[in-house]
């Protein structure tokens, strides 16, 4: 498997730690998907990890390597008070950040720089809906040799 896949697996493993029994606000880590587009409405707490576009700098050397930046999005949902969804949204954002940024910032040597937080959003939703969805944006920088990904 590629280094990019190994990085995504390491992030997913961190997300799976999000459980109330481990001191988190939610149990969103009980169900973690990789790339699932639509989170199921029948599962209150879950997360999906998306891999966005990857950027690379100019190649160097032979066989050449590049510094690649993989953009990730961790999207989670949890139950909320329909009148105050942002309260649960902020709790889930805190859970995601704590899980993703606890431990080695370079994912035990997989990354060439620290995992970087680039923003978050608490998604708008229909009034009365008792699920809130949040998204955390991340960048993972690593070296890539295309001939041996």
QUIGI-V523890 format. One record per run of one state. SS is the DSSP state (~ for helix, > for strand, _ for the rest). FROM is the first residue (numbers start at 0). TO is the last residue. Records with the same first field share a line. If there is no record, write none. Layout:
SS=FROM-TO + FROM-TO
//
This chain:
_=0-1 + 15-18 + 22-26 + 30-30 + 34-44 + 56-58 + 60-63 + 79-83 + 101-114 + 122-129 + 144-144 + 148-148
~=2-14 + 19-21 + 27-29 + 84-100 + 145-147
>=31-33 + 45-55 + 59-59 + 64-78 + 115-121 + 130-143
//
